[in-house]
Amino acid sequence: MDEVKEITTKDLQEKLENNESLNIIDVREDEEVANGMIPTAKHIPLQQIPEAINDLDQDQEYIMVCRSGGRSMNAASFMNQHGYNTINMAGGMLDWDGEVVF
């Protein structure tokens, strides 16, 4: 299996500040997302990923986010196995210092 690429929270924040076009998917549960999400992130709870990926473009790159980096790594790994190009945000929202939206 291919190893999932990772991005640091700092690098992701820089990309957002540079207005790069990014596809960020937050796989946390509803009550976690209620505490704030990265601006522009799309919320798809982890258990919905298997059916949700059919609506995602395989030509795009997706940055996966969760609370600490574990669930998003599982989601990224699953998506990679199905032909998607994913990057896991290492450290998750616990390490995120950037802006959040509610």
Backbone as JSON Lines, residues from 0, in Angstrom:
{"i":0,"aa":"M","n":[0.82,-1.19,0.0],"ca":[0.0,0.0,0.0],"c":[0.87,1.25,0.0]}
{"i":1,"aa":"D","n":[0.45,2.23,-0.75],"ca":[1.2,3.48,-0.8],"c":[1.09,4.2,0.53]}
{"i":2,"aa":"E","n":[2.19,4.8,0.93],"ca":[2.18,5.57,2.16],"c":[1.44,6.89,1.91]}
{"i":3,"aa":"V","n":[0.64,7.29,2.87],"ca":[-0.11,8.53,2.75],"c":[0.83,9.71,3.01]}
{"i":4,"aa":"K","n":[0.77,10.7,2.13],"ca":[1.57,11.91,2.31],"c":[0.96,12.72,3.45]}
{"i":5,"aa":"E","n":[1.79,13.51,4.12],"ca":[1.3,14.35,5.2],"c":[1.7,15.8,4.96]}
{"i":6,"aa":"I","n":[0.9,16.68,5.53],"ca":[1.19,18.11,5.5],"c":[1.09,18.61,6.93]}
{"i":7,"aa":"T","n":[1.95,19.54,7.31],"ca":[1.87,20.1,8.65],"c":[0.77,21.15,8.68]}
{"i":8,"aa":"T","n":[0.28,21.44,9.87],"ca":[-0.75,22.48,10.01],"c":[-0.2,23.82,9.53]}
{"i":9,"aa":"K","n":[1.08,24.06,9.82],"ca":[1.72,25.33,9.42],"c":[1.76,25.45,7.9]}
{"i":10,"aa":"D","n":[2.14,24.37,7.21],"ca":[2.2,24.41,5.74],"c":[0.81,24.61,5.14]}
{"i":11,"aa":"L","n":[-0.18,23.95,5.74],"ca":[-1.55,24.09,5.23],"c":[-2.03,25.53,5.44]}
{"i":12,"aa":"Q","n":[-1.72,26.09,6.59],"ca":[-2.12,27.47,6.87],"c":[-1.49,28.42,5.86]}
{"i":13,"aa":"E","n":[-0.23,28.2,5.52],"ca":[0.45,29.05,4.53],"c":[-0.24,28.94,3.17]}
{"i":14,"aa":"K","n":[-0.62,27.72,2.78],"ca":[-1.29,27.54,1.5],"c":[-2.63,28.3,1.48]}
{"i":15,"aa":"L","n":[-3.36,28.24,2.59],"ca":[-4.63,28.96,2.68],"c":[-4.4,30.47,2.62]}
{"i":16,"aa":"E","n":[-3.37,30.94,3.31],"ca":[-3.06,32.38,3.32],"c":[-2.64,32.85,1.93]}
{"i":17,"aa":"N","n":[-2.08,31.95,1.13],"ca":[-1.69,32.28,-0.24],"c":[-2.83,32.07,-1.22]}
{"i":18,"aa":"N","n":[-4.02,31.81,-0.67],"ca":[-5.24,31.61,-1.48],"c":[-5.12,30.48,-2.49]}
{"i":19,"aa":"E","n":[-4.36,29.44,-2.13],"ca":[-4.29,28.28,-3.01],"c":[-5.64,27.57,-2.98]}
{"i":20,"aa":"S","n":[-6.0,27.02,-4.11],"ca":[-7.26,26.29,-4.19],"c":[-7.06,24.9,-3.62]}
{"i":21,"aa":"L","n":[-7.7,24.63,-2.48],"ca":[-7.49,23.37,-1.77],"c":[-8.82,22.67,-1.53]}
{"i":22,"aa":"N","n":[-8.78,21.35,-1.53],"ca":[-9.95,20.55,-1.16],"c":[-9.65,19.93,0.2]}
{"i":23,"aa":"I","n":[-10.24,20.52,1.24],"ca":[-10.01,20.04,2.59],"c":[-11.26,19.3,3.04]}
{"i":24,"aa":"I","n":[-11.08,18.09,3.54],"ca":[-12.21,17.31,4.04],"c":[-11.99,17.04,5.53]}
{"i":25,"aa":"D","n":[-12.95,17.46,6.33],"ca":[-12.91,17.26,7.78],"c":[-13.76,16.04,8.09]}
{"i":26,"aa":"V","n":[-13.14,14.99,8.64],"ca":[-13.84,13.72,8.87],"c":[-14.32,13.57,10.32]}
{"i":27,"aa":"R","n":[-14.26,14.65,11.1],"ca":[-14.7,14.56,12.49],"c":[-16.22,14.44,12.58]}
{"i":28,"aa":"E","n":[-16.68,14.13,13.79],"ca":[-18.12,14.03,14.05],"c":[-18.74,15.42,14.15]}
{"i":29,"aa":"D","n":[-20.06,15.48,14.01],"ca":[-20.78,16.76,14.03],"c":[-20.45,17.61,15.26]}
{"i":30,"aa":"E","n":[-20.43,16.97,16.44],"ca":[-20.2,17.75,17.66],"c":[-18.78,18.3,17.72]}
{"i":31,"aa":"E","n":[-17.83,17.64,17.06],"ca":[-16.45,18.15,17.02],"c":[-16.36,19.34,16.06]}
{"i":32,"aa":"V","n":[-17.01,19.21,14.93],"ca":[-16.99,20.27,13.91],"c":[-17.66,21.53,14.45]}
{"i":33,"aa":"A","n":[-18.62,21.35,15.37],"ca":[-19.31,22.49,15.97],"c":[-18.34,23.4,16.73]}
{"i":34,"aa":"N","n":[-17.18,22.86,17.12],"ca":[-16.16,23.65,17.82],"c":[-15.27,24.43,16.87]}
{"i":35,"aa":"G","n":[-15.52,24.33,15.59],"ca":[-14.75,25.09,14.62],"c":[-14.09,24.21,13.58]}
{"i":36,"aa":"M","n":[-14.1,24.71,12.35],"ca":[-13.55,23.98,11.21],"c":[-12.63,24.92,10.44]}
{"i":37,"aa":"I","n":[-11.69,24.36,9.72],"ca":[-10.82,25.16,8.85],"c":[-11.71,25.81,7.78]}
{"i":38,"aa":"P","n":[-11.54,27.11,7.52],"ca":[-12.34,27.74,6.46],"c":[-12.16,26.98,5.15]}
{"i":39,"aa":"T","n":[-13.2,26.86,4.4],"ca":[-13.29,26.16,3.09],"c":[-13.35,24.63,3.22]}
{"i":40,"aa":"A","n":[-13.16,24.09,4.43],"ca":[-13.22,22.63,4.58],"c":[-14.63,22.13,4.36]}
{"i":41,"aa":"K","n":[-14.71,20.92,3.82],"ca":[-15.99,20.25,3.62],"c":[-16.12,19.19,4.7]}
{"i":42,"aa":"H","n":[-17.26,19.12,5.35],"ca":[-17.44,18.15,6.43],"c":[-18.05,16.86,5.89]}
{"i":43,"aa":"I","n":[-17.28,15.78,5.97],"ca":[-17.79,14.44,5.64],"c":[-17.35,13.52,6.78]}
{"i":44,"aa":"P","n":[-18.26,13.19,7.72],"ca":[-17.86,12.31,8.84],"c":[-17.24,11.01,8.32]}
{"i":45,"aa":"L","n":[-16.27,10.52,9.08],"ca":[-15.49,9.35,8.66],"c":[-16.35,8.2,8.14]}
{"i":46,"aa":"Q","n":[-17.42,7.86,8.86],"ca":[-18.22,6.7,8.44],"c":[-18.95,6.94,7.12]}
{"i":47,"aa":"Q","n":[-19.04,8.2,6.67],"ca":[-19.7,8.48,5.39],"c":[-18.74,8.52,4.2]}
{"i":48,"aa":"I","n":[-17.44,8.45,4.49],"ca":[-16.44,8.53,3.41],"c":[-16.66,7.48,2.32]}
{"i":49,"aa":"P","n":[-16.89,6.19,2.67],"ca":[-17.02,5.19,1.59],"c":[-18.09,5.53,0.55]}
{"i":50,"aa":"E","n":[-19.23,6.08,0.97],"ca":[-20.24,6.44,-0.02],"c":[-20.01,7.83,-0.6]}
{"i":51,"aa":"A","n":[-19.42,8.71,0.18],"ca":[-19.21,10.1,-0.27],"c":[-18.15,10.21,-1.36]}
{"i":52,"aa":"I","n":[-17.16,9.31,-1.37],"ca":[-16.08,9.47,-2.35],"c":[-16.57,9.34,-3.79]}
{"i":53,"aa":"N","n":[-17.71,8.7,-3.98],"ca":[-18.25,8.6,-5.34],"c":[-18.59,9.97,-5.93]}
{"i":54,"aa":"D","n":[-18.82,10.94,-5.06],"ca":[-19.14,12.3,-5.51],"c":[-17.9,13.18,-5.63]}
{"i":55,"aa":"L","n":[-16.74,12.64,-5.32],"ca":[-15.5,13.43,-5.35],"c":[-14.74,13.16,-6.64]}
{"i":56,"aa":"D","n":[-14.05,14.17,-7.12],"ca":[-13.29,14.1,-8.37],"c":[-11.93,13.44,-8.12]}
{"i":57,"aa":"Q","n":[-11.68,12.33,-8.81],"ca":[-10.39,11.63,-8.61],"c":[-9.21,12.41,-9.15]}
{"i":58,"aa":"D","n":[-9.46,13.44,-9.96],"ca":[-8.37,14.25,-10.49],"c":[-7.93,15.33,-9.51]}
{"i":59,"aa":"Q","n":[-8.67,15.49,-8.43],"ca":[-8.34,16.51,-7.42],"c":[-7.52,15.89,-6.3]}
{"i":60,"aa":"E","n":[-6.84,16.76,-5.58],"ca":[-6.1,16.33,-4.4],"c":[-6.91,16.74,-3.16]}
{"i":61,"aa":"Y","n":[-6.98,15.85,-2.18],"ca":[-7.77,16.11,-0.98],"c":[-6.9,16.09,0.26]}
{"i":62,"aa":"I","n":[-7.08,17.09,1.12],"ca":[-6.37,17.16,2.39],"c":[-7.35,16.73,3.47]}
{"i":63,"aa":"M","n":[-7.01,15.68,4.18],"ca":[-7.89,15.08,5.18],"c":[-7.54,15.59,6.57]}
{"i":64,"aa":"V","n":[-8.58,15.93,7.35],"ca":[-8.4,16.54,8.67],"c":[-9.3,15.84,9.69]}
{"i":65,"aa":"C","n":[-8.77,15.63,10.9],"ca":[-9.6,15.18,12.03],"c":[-9.06,15.86,13.29]}
{"i":66,"aa":"R","n":[-9.38,15.32,14.45],"ca":[-8.98,15.97,15.7],"c":[-7.47,15.88,15.92]}
{"i":67,"aa":"S","n":[-6.9,14.67,15.75],"ca":[-5.48,14.49,16.06],"c":[-4.67,13.9,14.9]}
{"i":68,"aa":"G","n":[-5.32,13.52,13.82],"ca":[-4.6,12.99,12.66],"c":[-4.79,11.5,12.42]}
{"i":69,"aa":"G","n":[-5.41,10.79,13.35],"ca":[-5.58,9.34,13.22],"c":[-6.71,8.95,12.27]}
{"i":70,"aa":"R","n":[-7.9,9.48,12.52],"ca":[-9.04,9.14,11.66],"c":[-8.84,9.66,10.24]}
{"i":71,"aa":"S","n":[-8.25,10.86,10.14],"ca":[-8.02,11.4,8.8],"c":[-7.0,10.55,8.05]}
{"i":72,"aa":"M","n":[-6.03,9.98,8.77],"ca":[-5.07,9.07,8.14],"c":[-5.78,7.83,7.62]}
{"i":73,"aa":"N","n":[-6.73,7.29,8.41],"ca":[-7.51,6.14,7.94],"c":[-8.32,6.49,6.7]}
{"i":74,"aa":"A","n":[-8.94,7.66,6.71],"ca":[-9.74,8.1,5.57],"c":[-8.86,8.29,4.34]}
{"i":75,"aa":"A","n":[-7.7,8.92,4.54],"ca":[-6.77,9.16,3.43],"c":[-6.28,7.84,2.84]}
{"i":76,"aa":"S","n":[-5.96,6.9,3.71],"ca":[-5.49,5.59,3.27],"c":[-6.57,4.87,2.47]}
{"i":77,"aa":"F","n":[-7.8,4.9,2.97],"ca":[-8.93,4.28,2.29],"c":[-9.13,4.91,0.91]}
{"i":78,"aa":"M","n":[-9.1,6.24,0.86],"ca":[-9.31,6.93,-0.42],"c":[-8.17,6.64,-1.39]}
{"i":79,"aa":"N","n":[-6.94,6.59,-0.9],"ca":[-5.8,6.26,-1.76],"c":[-5.98,4.89,-2.4]}
{"i":80,"aa":"Q","n":[-6.48,3.92,-1.61],"ca":[-6.7,2.57,-2.11],"c":[-7.75,2.56,-3.22]}
{"i":81,"aa":"H","n":[-8.6,3.58,-3.25],"ca":[-9.65,3.68,-4.27],"c":[-9.29,4.67,-5.37]}
{"i":82,"aa":"G","n":[-8.0,4.99,-5.47],"ca":[-7.52,5.79,-6.59],"c":[-7.55,7.28,-6.4]}
{"i":83,"aa":"Y","n":[-7.74,7.74,-5.16],"ca":[-7.74,9.17,-4.9],"c":[-6.38,9.63,-4.41]}
{"i":84,"aa":"N","n":[-6.1,10.91,-4.62],"ca":[-4.83,11.51,-4.22],"c":[-5.1,12.3,-2.94]}
{"i":85,"aa":"T","n":[-4.6,11.8,-1.8],"ca":[-4.89,12.44,-0.53],"c":[-3.63,12.78,0.26]}
{"i":86,"aa":"I","n":[-3.79,13.76,1.13],"ca":[-2.73,14.17,2.05],"c":[-3.37,14.26,3.42]}
{"i":87,"aa":"N","n":[-2.7,13.73,4.44],"ca":[-3.22,13.81,5.8],"c":[-2.62,15.03,6.5]}
{"i":88,"aa":"M","n":[-3.47,15.79,7.22],"ca":[-2.95,16.9,8.01],"c":[-2.45,16.34,9.34]}
{"i":89,"aa":"A","n":[-1.13,16.29,9.48],"ca":[-0.51,15.74,10.68],"c":[-0.88,16.58,11.91]}
{"i":90,"aa":"G","n":[-1.2,15.9,13.0],"ca":[-1.5,16.6,14.24],"c":[-2.95,17.02,14.38]}
{"i":91,"aa":"G","n":[-3.65,17.06,13.26],"ca":[-5.08,17.38,13.29],"c":[-5.39,18.75,13.87]}
{"i":92,"aa":"M","n":[-6.66,18.93,14.22],"ca":[-7.13,20.22,14.72],"c":[-6.5,20.58,16.07]}
{"i":93,"aa":"L","n":[-5.99,19.6,16.79],"ca":[-5.3,19.89,18.06],"c":[-4.09,20.79,17.81]}
{"i":94,"aa":"D","n":[-3.45,20.64,16.64],"ca":[-2.26,21.43,16.31],"c":[-2.58,22.66,15.47]}
{"i":95,"aa":"W","n":[-3.84,22.82,15.09],"ca":[-4.21,23.92,14.18],"c":[-4.26,25.24,14.93]}
{"i":96,"aa":"D","n":[-3.46,26.22,14.47],"ca":[-3.43,27.55,15.08],"c":[-4.17,28.57,14.23]}
{"i":97,"aa":"G","n":[-4.55,28.14,13.04],"ca":[-5.16,29.08,12.09],"c":[-6.61,29.4,12.41]}
{"i":98,"aa":"E","n":[-7.19,30.13,11.49],"ca":[-8.58,30.56,11.61],"c":[-9.52,29.35,11.6]}
{"i":99,"aa":"V","n":[-10.6,29.46,12.33],"ca":[-11.65,28.46,12.25],"c":[-12.99,29.15,12.02]}
{"i":100,"aa":"V","n":[-13.9,28.44,11.39],"ca":[-15.26,28.95,11.17],"c":[-16.23,28.03,11.9]}
{"i":101,"aa":"F","n":[-17.36,28.59,12.31],"ca":[-18.35,27.83,13.06],"c":[-19.63,27.7,12.25]}
